[in-house]
Amino acid sequence: MAELITLTVNGVAVRVLEGTTVAAAVAIAGQPFTRRSATGEPRAPLCGMGICFECRVRINGRADARSCQTLCRPGMEVRTDA
């Protein structure tokens, strides 16, 4: 049985089931976008397979992590720029 884990998204604590993707945690946290384009347009996950790179976020200080391909870990710090 999957356990609940806690991470933060833009400073807000979010509890999700172990095995949840970061993209899902961002949505659960109520963040509709993961980043902004070079021209300032809001972007969000599109393909869900890590091909489009629209889901990029900063995880534990590392930029451009694909949130749809990254599983949540306890204590993880996720930042969007949206």
ZITARA-V281447 format. One record per residue. N is the residue number from 1. RES is the residue in one small letter. SS is DSSP state (a for helix, b for strand, c for the rest). PHI is phi as a letter, one per 30 degrees, with the letter a starting at -180 (NA if undefined). OMEGA is omega in whole degrees, -180 to 180 (999 if undefined). Layout:
N_RES_SS_PHI_OMEGA ; N_RES_SS_PHI_OMEGA
This chain:
1_m_c_NA_-178 ; 2_a_c_d_178 ; 3_e_c_c_172 ; 4_l_b_d_176 ; 5_i_b_b_-179 ; 6_t_b_c_173 ; 7_l_b_b_177 ; 8_t_b_c_175 ; 9_v_b_b_-177 ; 10_n_c_h_177 ; 11_g_c_i_-179 ; 12_v_b_c_178 ; 13_a_b_d_180 ; 14_v_b_b_177 ; 15_r_b_c_-180 ; 16_v_b_b_175 ; 17_l_b_d_174 ; 18_e_c_e_-178 ; 19_g_c_j_177 ; 20_t_c_d_176 ; 21_t_b_d_177 ; 22_v_a_d_178 ; 23_a_a_e_179 ; 24_a_a_d_179 ; 25_a_a_d_178 ; 26_v_a_d_179 ; 27_a_a_d_179 ; 28_i_a_d_179 ; 29_a_c_d_178 ; 30_g_c_i_178 ; 31_q_c_c_-177 ; 32_p_c_d_-177 ; 33_f_c_b_179 ; 34_t_c_c_-178 ; 35_r_b_a_173 ; 36_r_b_b_179 ; 37_s_c_d_178 ; 38_a_c_e_179 ; 39_t_c_c_176 ; 40_g_c_j_180 ; 41_e_c_d_178 ; 42_p_b_d_-179 ; 43_r_b_b_-180 ; 44_a_c_b_179 ; 45_p_c_e_-179 ; 46_l_c_c_-173 ; 47_c_c_d_-178 ; 48_g_c_i_-178 ; 49_m_c_b_179 ; 50_g_c_i_-178 ; 51_i_c_c_-173 ; 52_c_c_d_179 ; 53_f_c_i_179 ; 54_e_c_d_-175 ; 55_c_c_c_-174 ; 56_r_b_d_177 ; 57_v_b_b_174 ; 58_r_b_c_179 ; 59_i_b_b_-179 ; 60_n_c_h_177 ; 61_g_c_i_-180 ; 62_r_b_c_-177 ; 63_a_b_d_172 ; 64_d_b_i_174 ; 65_a_b_d_178 ; 66_r_b_d_-174 ; 67_s_c_d_-179 ; 68_c_c_d_-178 ; 69_q_c_c_-176 ; 70_t_c_c_178 ; 71_l_b_d_179 ; 72_c_c_d_175 ; 73_r_c_b_179 ; 74_p_c_e_177 ; 75_g_c_i_-179 ; 76_m_c_e_176 ; 77_e_b_c_-178 ; 78_v_b_c_176 ; 79_r_b_b_172 ; 80_t_c_c_176 ; 81_d_c_c_-178 ; 82_a_c_d_999
